[in-house]
Amino acid sequence: MNWRDEVARRDPAGHDAMVAYIGHVTGRDEIPQRYRELILFAVSAGLRFAPSMRSHGAKALESGATREELVQALQLAGLSGGFTCLIEGMAVLAELDQA
C-alpha cells in the first residue's frame, strides 16, 4: 500500500481535498508542464525524496525536458540543499536512464 492509499483509508475526506488541491496546482498552465516538472524534480531532490524525483523526472522527460536540464536542476538544488541532493539525484537519473 502506498502513502496515498493509506491517507484515503484513514481520512477519505482529507484525501479527496488533497487530491483536489494537487490537481488544481499542477493543472494550472502559467508555467509550462516541462518547467513545472523540472521544478518539482529539483524540490524533490532538495527534500531527498527519491520516489518523487523518479516520478517528476520521468514526467519532465515526457514533457520534453532533456537529461542535461535534469542534471542542472539537481545542481541548482544542491546549491541550497547540499551536495547530497546532487548525489542522490544522480542515482535517480541512472535509474531513469535504464527505464
N, CA, C and O atoms as a MOPAC input file, in Angstrom:
PM7 MOZYME 1SCF
protein

 N      0.85400 1    -1.18000 1     0.00000 1
 C      0.00000 1     0.00000 1     0.00000 1
 C      0.89800 1     1.24100 1     0.00000 1
 O      1.82800 1     1.34200 1     0.80000 1
 N      0.61200 1     2.18000 1    -0.90100 1
 C      1.41100 1     3.40700 1    -0.91000 1
 C      0.79400 1     4.43600 1     0.04000 1
 O     -0.29000 1     4.22000 1     0.58300 1
 N      1.47700 1     5.52700 1     0.22900 1
 C      1.05100 1     6.52000 1     1.21900 1
 C     -0.29800 1     7.13500 1     0.86300 1
 O     -1.09400 1     7.43200 1     1.75500 1
 N     -0.56400 1     7.32900 1    -0.41800 1
 C     -1.85600 1     7.92100 1    -0.79900 1
 C     -3.01200 1     6.98300 1    -0.46200 1
 O     -4.06700 1     7.42400 1    -0.00700 1
 N     -2.80600 1     5.68800 1    -0.68600 1
 C     -3.84000 1     4.71500 1    -0.32500 1
 C     -4.09000 1     4.72700 1     1.17600 1
 O     -5.22900 1     4.60000 1     1.62500 1
 N     -3.03600 1     4.87700 1     1.93700 1
 C     -3.16900 1     4.90200 1     3.39000 1
 C     -3.92000 1     6.14800 1     3.85500 1
 O     -4.75400 1     6.07000 1     4.75800 1
 N     -3.62900 1     7.29300 1     3.24400 1
 C     -4.37500 1     8.50900 1     3.57400 1
 C     -5.84900 1     8.31300 1     3.22500 1
 O     -6.72000 1     8.67300 1     4.01700 1
 N     -6.14200 1     7.74900 1     2.05500 1
 C     -7.53300 1     7.52200 1     1.63100 1
 C     -8.25300 1     6.58600 1     2.59000 1
 O     -9.43700 1     6.77400 1     2.86800 1
 N     -7.56300 1     5.60000 1     3.08700 1
 C     -8.17000 1     4.63600 1     4.01500 1
 C     -8.48200 1     5.28600 1     5.35900 1
 O     -9.54000 1     5.04700 1     5.94200 1
 N     -7.56000 1     6.10300 1     5.84300 1
 C     -7.70000 1     6.68300 1     7.17500 1
 C     -8.51200 1     7.97900 1     7.20400 1
 O     -9.14300 1     8.29600 1     8.21200 1
 N     -8.49400 1     8.72700 1     6.09800 1
 C     -9.17700 1    10.02500 1     6.06700 1
 C     -9.66000 1    10.29900 1     4.64900 1
 O     -9.05600 1    11.09300 1     3.92700 1
 N    -10.75000 1     9.64400 1     4.24900 1
 C    -11.23100 1     9.80600 1     2.86700 1
 C    -11.48500 1    11.26200 1     2.47600 1
 O    -11.11800 1    11.67300 1     1.37500 1
 N    -12.10100 1    12.03900 1     3.34800 1
 C    -12.38600 1    13.44300 1     3.01200 1
 C    -11.08300 1    14.23500 1     2.86500 1
 O    -10.95300 1    15.06100 1     1.96100 1
 N    -10.13400 1    13.98200 1     3.74700 1
 C     -8.83500 1    14.65400 1     3.65200 1
 C     -8.11300 1    14.26800 1     2.37100 1
 O     -7.48200 1    15.10500 1     1.72400 1
 N     -8.21100 1    12.99900 1     2.01300 1
 C     -7.59700 1    12.52200 1     0.77300 1
 C     -8.21300 1    13.23300 1    -0.42700 1
 O     -7.49700 1    13.69600 1    -1.31600 1
 N     -9.53900 1    13.31900 1    -0.44900 1
 C    -10.21200 1    13.98000 1    -1.56900 1
 C     -9.79000 1    15.44200 1    -1.68100 1
 O     -9.57400 1    15.95200 1    -2.78000 1
 N     -9.67500 1    16.11300 1    -0.52900 1
 C     -9.25500 1    17.52400 1    -0.52100 1
 C     -7.82200 1    17.65700 1    -1.02400 1
 O     -7.50500 1    18.57800 1    -1.77700 1
 N     -6.96000 1    16.73900 1    -0.60600 1
 C     -5.56100 1    16.76700 1    -1.04200 1
 C     -5.46400 1    16.56000 1    -2.54900 1
 O     -4.74500 1    17.28600 1    -3.23500 1
 N     -6.18600 1    15.57600 1    -3.05800 1
 C     -6.15600 1    15.28500 1    -4.49100 1
 C     -6.69000 1    16.47300 1    -5.29100 1
 O     -6.14700 1    16.81000 1    -6.34300 1
 N     -7.74800 1    17.10300 1    -4.79600 1
 C     -8.30200 1    18.26900 1    -5.48900 1
 C     -7.28500 1    19.41200 1    -5.51700 1
 O     -7.12500 1    20.07400 1    -6.54200 1
 N     -6.60000 1    19.64400 1    -4.39600 1
 C     -5.61600 1    20.72300 1    -4.35100 1
 C     -4.44300 1    20.42900 1    -5.28200 1
 O     -4.00500 1    21.30300 1    -6.02900 1
 N     -3.93900 1    19.20700 1    -5.23600 1
 C     -2.83100 1    18.82800 1    -6.11900 1
 C     -3.23600 1    19.01500 1    -7.57200 1
 O     -2.46100 1    19.54200 1    -8.37000 1
 N     -4.45500 1    18.58400 1    -7.92600 1
 C     -4.94100 1    18.75100 1    -9.29100 1
 C     -5.05000 1    20.20800 1    -9.68700 1
 O     -4.74000 1    20.57900 1   -10.82000 1
 N     -5.49200 1    21.03700 1    -8.75000 1
 C     -5.60100 1    22.47200 1    -9.02500 1
 C     -4.22600 1    23.08200 1    -9.29400 1
 O     -4.04000 1    23.79900 1   -10.27800 1
 N     -3.27600 1    22.79800 1    -8.42600 1
 C     -1.94600 1    23.40200 1    -8.54900 1
 C     -1.21200 1    22.89400 1    -9.78000 1
 O     -0.62300 1    23.68400 1   -10.51800 1
 N     -1.23900 1    21.59100 1   -10.01100 1
 C     -0.49400 1    21.03900 1   -11.14300 1
 C     -1.21500 1    21.23900 1   -12.47100 1
 O     -0.60500 1    21.11800 1   -13.53300 1
 N     -2.50900 1    21.54500 1   -12.41900 1
 C     -3.27600 1    21.73500 1   -13.63800 1
 C     -3.20500 1    23.14100 1   -14.21600 1
 O     -3.66800 1    23.37900 1   -15.33100 1
 N     -2.63100 1    24.06600 1   -13.46900 1
 C     -2.50200 1    25.42800 1   -13.98000 1
 C     -1.43500 1    25.45000 1   -15.06900 1
 O     -0.51700 1    24.63100 1   -15.06000 1
 N     -1.55800 1    26.38800 1   -16.00500 1
 C     -0.61100 1    26.37600 1   -17.12200 1
 C      0.19700 1    27.66300 1   -17.26800 1
 O      0.76600 1    27.91700 1   -18.33000 1
 N      0.25300 1    28.46900 1   -16.22700 1
 C      1.08700 1    29.66700 1   -16.31600 1
 C      2.56100 1    29.28900 1   -16.51800 1
 O      3.29300 1    29.96300 1   -17.24300 1
 N      2.97200 1    28.22100 1   -15.87700 1
 C      4.31500 1    27.66900 1   -16.08400 1
 C      4.12900 1    26.41400 1   -16.94200 1
 O      3.36200 1    25.52800 1   -16.56600 1
 N      4.81400 1    26.32100 1   -18.08600 1
 C      4.66300 1    25.14000 1   -18.93400 1
 C      5.00200 1    23.85300 1   -18.17400 1
 O      5.84200 1    23.85500 1   -17.27500 1
 N      4.34200 1    22.76300 1   -18.54600 1
 C      4.49700 1    21.49300 1   -17.82800 1
 C      5.95600 1    21.05900 1   -17.70300 1
 O      6.37100 1    20.58300 1   -16.64700 1
 N      6.71800 1    21.21700 1   -18.74600 1
 C      8.13200 1    20.82200 1   -18.70700 1
 C      8.84700 1    21.49100 1   -17.54000 1
 O      9.61200 1    20.84400 1   -16.82400 1
 N      8.60000 1    22.78700 1   -17.34600 1
 C      9.26400 1    23.52900 1   -16.28100 1
 C      8.66500 1    23.21100 1   -14.91800 1
 O      9.38700 1    23.16400 1   -13.92200 1
 N      7.34800 1    22.99200 1   -14.86100 1
 C      6.73200 1    22.57300 1   -13.58700 1
 C      7.37900 1    21.28500 1   -13.10200 1
 O      7.70700 1    21.15100 1   -11.92300 1
 N      7.56200 1    20.33500 1   -14.02100 1
 C      8.14600 1    19.04700 1   -13.63300 1
 C      9.61500 1    19.19500 1   -13.23600 1
 O     10.07100 1    18.52500 1   -12.31000 1
 N     10.35500 1    20.05800 1   -13.91900 1
 C     11.74600 1    20.30800 1   -13.51900 1
 C     11.81000 1    20.93300 1   -12.13000 1
 O     12.67200 1    20.58500 1   -11.32300 1
 N     10.89300 1    21.85800 1   -11.85600 1
 C     10.84600 1    22.47400 1   -10.52700 1
 C     10.53200 1    21.41400 1    -9.47000 1
 O     11.21500 1    21.33200 1    -8.44900 1
 N      9.51100 1    20.61400 1    -9.71200 1
 C      9.14300 1    19.58200 1    -8.75000 1
 C     10.26000 1    18.55600 1    -8.57600 1
 O     10.47200 1    18.05000 1    -7.47500 1
 N     10.97000 1    18.25100 1    -9.65400 1
 C     12.11700 1    17.35100 1    -9.57600 1
 C     13.20000 1    17.93700 1    -8.67200 1
 O     13.74200 1    17.24200 1    -7.81300 1
 N     13.51200 1    19.22100 1    -8.87000 1
 C     14.54900 1    19.86800 1    -8.05800 1
 C     14.13700 1    19.97100 1    -6.58900 1
 O     14.94800 1    19.72700 1    -5.69600 1
 N     12.90000 1    20.32700 1    -6.34800 1
 C     12.42100 1    20.41000 1    -4.96100 1
 C     12.46400 1    19.03200 1    -4.30500 1
 O     12.86000 1    18.90700 1    -3.14600 1
 N     12.06200 1    18.01000 1    -5.03600 1
 C     12.11900 1    16.64800 1    -4.50700 1
 C     13.54900 1    16.24000 1    -4.18300 1
 O     13.79500 1    15.54500 1    -3.19800 1
 N     14.48900 1    16.67400 1    -5.01600 1
 C     15.90000 1    16.40000 1    -4.74200 1
 C     16.32800 1    17.10600 1    -3.46300 1
 O     17.03600 1    16.53000 1    -2.63700 1
 N     15.89800 1    18.35400 1    -3.30200 1
 C     16.22900 1    19.09200 1    -2.09000 1
 C     15.69800 1    18.41700 1    -0.83700 1
 O     16.30600 1    18.50400 1     0.23000 1
 N     14.57000 1    17.74800 1    -0.96800 1
 C     13.97600 1    17.01800 1     0.16200 1
 C     14.52700 1    15.60100 1     0.27300 1
 O     14.26700 1    14.89300 1     1.24500 1
 N     15.29500 1    15.20000 1    -0.74600 1
 C     15.86100 1    13.85700 1    -0.82100 1
 C     14.76700 1    12.79300 1    -0.79900 1
 O     14.86600 1    11.78500 1    -0.10000 1
 N     13.71600 1    13.05100 1    -1.58900 1
 C     12.56800 1    12.15500 1    -1.67100 1
 C     12.60300 1    11.46600 1    -3.03000 1
 O     12.02400 1    11.94800 1    -4.00400 1
 N     13.29200 1    10.32900 1    -3.07500 1
 C     13.54700 1     9.62800 1    -4.33500 1
 C     12.28200 1     9.24100 1    -5.10100 1
 O     12.26800 1     9.39300 1    -6.32300 1
 N     11.20700 1     8.74600 1    -4.45000 1
 C     10.02300 1     8.40300 1    -5.24600 1
 C      9.48100 1     9.59700 1    -6.03400 1
 O      9.04700 1     9.44500 1    -7.17600 1
 N      9.50700 1    10.76700 1    -5.43100 1
 C      9.03200 1    11.96600 1    -6.12500 1
 C     10.01900 1    12.38600 1    -7.21300 1
 O      9.60600 1    12.84300 1    -8.27900 1
 N     11.32100 1    12.23400 1    -6.95400 1
 C     12.30700 1    12.52900 1    -8.00100 1
 C     12.06800 1    11.63400 1    -9.20800 1
 O     12.12500 1    12.09200 1   -10.34900 1
 N     11.79700 1    10.34500 1    -8.95200 1
 C     11.56800 1     9.41300 1   -10.05800 1
 C     10.35500 1     9.82800 1   -10.88400 1
 O     10.42900 1     9.90500 1   -12.11100 1
 N      9.23800 1    10.09700 1   -10.20700 1
 C      8.02200 1    10.39500 1   -10.96600 1
 C      8.12300 1    11.72900 1   -11.68400 1
 O      7.71900 1    11.83100 1   -12.84300 1
 N      8.65600 1    12.76600 1   -11.02200 1
 C      8.73600 1    14.06500 1   -11.68500 1
 C      9.86100 1    14.11600 1   -12.71100 1
 O      9.75900 1    14.84100 1   -13.70000 1
 N     10.92900 1    13.36100 1   -12.49100 1
 C     11.97600 1    13.27000 1   -13.50500 1
 C     11.44600 1    12.62300 1   -14.77100 1
 O     11.71500 1    13.09200 1   -15.87700 1
 N     10.68700 1    11.53900 1   -14.60600 1
 C     10.10300 1    10.85800 1   -15.76700 1
 C      9.10000 1    11.77000 1   -16.47500 1
 O      9.08300 1    11.84200 1   -17.70300 1
 N      8.26500 1    12.46500 1   -15.69900 1
 C      7.28800 1    13.37600 1   -16.31000 1
 C      7.97500 1    14.53700 1   -17.01200 1
 O      7.50400 1    15.00100 1   -18.05100 1
 N      9.08600 1    15.01100 1   -16.45200 1
 C      9.83100 1    16.09200 1   -17.10500 1
 C     10.34900 1    15.62300 1   -18.46700 1
 O     10.23500 1    16.33900 1   -19.46200 1
 N     10.91100 1    14.42600 1   -18.50300 1
 C     11.40100 1    13.88400 1   -19.77900 1
 C     10.25900 1    13.70500 1   -20.77300 1
 O     10.40400 1    14.03400 1   -21.95000 1
 N      9.12600 1    13.18700 1   -20.30600 1
 C      7.95700 1    13.00700 1   -21.17300 1
 C      7.44700 1    14.34300 1   -21.70500 1
 O      6.86000 1    14.41100 1   -22.78500 1
 N      7.68100 1    15.40600 1   -20.92900 1
 C      7.20600 1    16.74100 1   -21.31100 1
 C      8.21000 1    17.50300 1   -22.16100 1
 O      7.98000 1    18.66300 1   -22.50400 1
 N      9.33200 1    16.85400 1   -22.50800 1
 C     10.29500 1    17.47900 1   -23.40500 1
 C     11.57200 1    17.97700 1   -22.76100 1
 O     12.43300 1    18.52200 1   -23.45200 1
 N     11.71900 1    17.80600 1   -21.44900 1
 C     12.97200 1    18.20300 1   -20.80400 1
 C     14.08800 1    17.25600 1   -21.24300 1
 O     13.84100 1    16.10500 1   -21.60400 1
 N     15.29900 1    17.75800 1   -21.20500 1
 C     16.45500 1    16.93200 1   -21.55300 1
 C     17.12200 1    16.41800 1   -20.27400 1
 O     16.88700 1    16.92900 1   -19.17900 1
 N     17.94200 1    15.41400 1   -20.44600 1
 C     18.70600 1    14.90700 1   -19.29900 1
 C     19.66900 1    15.98000 1   -18.77800 1
 O     19.93700 1    16.05300 1   -17.57900 1
 N     20.17200 1    16.79000 1   -19.67000 1
 C     21.05500 1    17.88500 1   -19.25300 1
 C     20.31300 1    18.87800 1   -18.36200 1
 O     20.88300 1    19.41000 1   -17.41000 1
 N     19.03300 1    19.12600 1   -18.67500 1
 C     18.23700 1    20.01600 1   -17.83000 1
 C     17.98700 1    19.38800 1   -16.46000 1
 O     17.98700 1    20.08700 1   -15.44600 1
 N     17.77400 1    18.07900 1   -16.42700 1
 C     17.61500 1    17.40900 1   -15.14700 1
 C     18.88900 1    17.50900 1   -14.31700 1
 O     18.82700 1    17.72900 1   -13.10700 1
 N     20.03200 1    17.35100 1   -14.95500 1
 C     21.30900 1    17.48700 1   -14.24500 1
 C     21.43400 1    18.90000 1   -13.67700 1
 O     21.80300 1    19.06500 1   -12.51400 1
 N     21.13300 1    19.92000 1   -14.48200 1
 C     21.23900 1    21.28400 1   -13.98400 1
 C     20.25300 1    21.53600 1   -12.84600 1
 O     20.58300 1    22.23600 1   -11.88900 1
 N     19.05600 1    20.97700 1   -12.93800 1
 C     18.08200 1    21.11900 1   -11.84800 1
 C     18.64800 1    20.53400 1   -10.55500 1
 O     18.46900 1    21.11000 1    -9.48200 1
 N     19.33000 1    19.38900 1   -10.65300 1
 C     19.96500 1    18.79300 1    -9.47300 1
 C     21.09000 1    19.68200 1    -8.94900 1
 O     21.23600 1    19.86800 1    -7.74100 1
 N     21.87200 1    20.22400 1    -9.86000 1
 C     22.96600 1    21.10100 1    -9.44000 1
 C     22.42500 1    22.33900 1    -8.72900 1
 O     22.98400 1    22.77400 1    -7.72200 1
 N     21.34400 1    22.90200 1    -9.25000 1
 C     20.74000 1    24.06300 1    -8.60400 1
 C     20.16800 1    23.69400 1    -7.23400 1
 O     20.30600 1    24.45700 1    -6.27900 1
 N     19.53000 1    22.53300 1    -7.13500 1
 C     19.00500 1    22.08100 1    -5.84500 1
 C     20.14100 1    21.93600 1    -4.83400 1
 O     19.97800 1    22.24400 1    -3.65300 1
 N     21.28200 1    21.46800 1    -5.30900 1
 C     22.43000 1    21.28600 1    -4.43300 1
 C     22.99900 1    22.57500 1    -3.88100 1
 O     23.65100 1    22.56300 1    -2.83700 1
 N     22.76200 1    23.70100 1    -4.56700 1
 C     23.26800 1    24.98700 1    -4.06400 1
 C     22.64700 1    25.34800 1    -2.72300 1
 O     23.32400 1    25.88800 1    -1.84800 1
 N     21.37100 1    25.05300 1    -2.56000 1
 C     20.72300 1    25.37800 1    -1.29100 1
 C     20.46700 1    24.15000 1    -0.42900 1
 O     20.37100 1    24.26200 1     0.79300 1
 N     20.35600 1    22.98800 1    -1.04500 1
 C     20.02700 1    21.77700 1    -0.29800 1
 C     21.22000 1    20.92900 1     0.09300 1
 O     21.07900 1    19.97300 1     0.85600 1
 N     22.38400 1    21.26500 1    -0.41500 1
 C     23.57600 1    20.49100 1    -0.09500 1
 C     23.94800 1    19.51300 1    -1.19400 1
 O     23.12300 1    19.13000 1    -2.02300 1
 N     25.19800 1    19.12400 1    -1.17700 1
 C     25.75900 1    18.27100 1    -2.22200 1
 C     25.07100 1    16.91700 1    -2.30600 1
 O     25.04400 1    16.29900 1    -3.37000 1
 N     24.50400 1    16.44200 1    -1.17200 1
 C     23.85300 1    15.12700 1    -1.22000 1
 C     22.62100 1    15.13500 1    -2.11400 1
 O     22.21100 1    14.07700 1    -2.59100 1
 N     22.01200 1    16.30900 1    -2.35700 1
 C     20.90800 1    16.38600 1    -3.33100 1
 C     21.39000 1    15.90600 1    -4.69100 1
 O     20.71600 1    15.13100 1    -5.37000 1
 N     22.56600 1    16.38000 1    -5.07400 1
 C     23.13900 1    16.01000 1    -6.35900 1
 C     23.47700 1    14.52000 1    -6.39200 1
 O     23.18600 1    13.83200 1    -7.37000 1
 N     24.08400 1    14.03500 1    -5.32800 1
 C     24.47100 1    12.62000 1    -5.26400 1
 C     23.24800 1    11.71600 1    -5.38000 1
 O     23.22900 1    10.79500 1    -6.19700 1
 N     22.23300 1    11.97500 1    -4.57100 1
 C     21.04300 1    11.12800 1    -4.59100 1
 C     20.26300 1    11.30000 1    -5.89200 1
 O     19.69200 1    10.34200 1    -6.41300 1
 N     20.24100 1    12.51000 1    -6.40400 1
 C     19.55200 1    12.75600 1    -7.66500 1
 C     20.21300 1    12.04700 1    -8.83500 1
 O     19.52500 1    11.54900 1    -9.72500 1
 N     21.52400 1    11.99700 1    -8.84400 1
 C     22.22800 1    11.29300 1    -9.92000 1
 C     21.90700 1     9.80500 1    -9.90700 1
 O     21.82600 1     9.17300 1   -10.96000 1
 N     21.72400 1     9.24800 1    -8.71100 1
 C     21.32300 1     7.83700 1    -8.63000 1
 C     19.94600 1     7.64800 1    -9.26500 1
 O     19.71300 1     6.65700 1    -9.95800 1
 N     19.03800 1     8.58700 1    -9.03300 1
 C     17.70600 1     8.51900 1    -9.64600 1
 C     17.81800 1     8.67600 1   -11.16000 1
 O     17.13500 1     7.97000 1   -11.90300 1
 N     18.66800 1     9.59100 1   -11.62700 1
 C     18.84800 1     9.75000 1   -13.08000 1
 C     19.35800 1     8.45700 1   -13.71200 1
 O     18.94200 1     8.09600 1   -14.81300 1
 N     20.25000 1     7.76700 1   -13.02400 1
 C     20.75100 1     6.49300 1   -13.54500 1
 C     19.59800 1     5.49700 1   -13.68700 1
 O     19.53900 1     4.74700 1   -14.66200 1
 N     18.68200 1     5.49200 1   -12.71400 1
 C     17.51200 1     4.61900 1   -12.80200 1
 C     16.63300 1     5.00700 1   -13.99800 1
 O     16.15800 1     4.14300 1   -14.73500 1
 N     16.42700 1     6.29800 1   -14.17600 1
 C     15.59700 1     6.76300 1   -15.30000 1
 C     16.22600 1     6.40600 1   -16.63700 1
 O     15.51500 1     6.12000 1   -17.60100 1
 N     17.55400 1     6.41900 1   -16.70400 1
 C     18.23800 1     6.05100 1   -17.94400 1
 C     17.98900 1     4.58500 1   -18.30400 1
 O     18.00200 1     4.21800 1   -19.47900 1
 N     17.76200 1     3.75300 1   -17.28700 1
 C     17.55900 1     2.33600 1   -17.53300 1
 C     16.09000 1     1.97600 1   -17.72700 1
 O     15.76100 1     0.84300 1   -18.07500 1
 N     15.21900 1     2.94300 1   -17.50100 1
 C     13.77300 1     2.66200 1   -17.62600 1
 C     13.34000 1     2.67300 1   -19.07500 1
 O     12.16400 1     2.45800 1   -19.37000 1

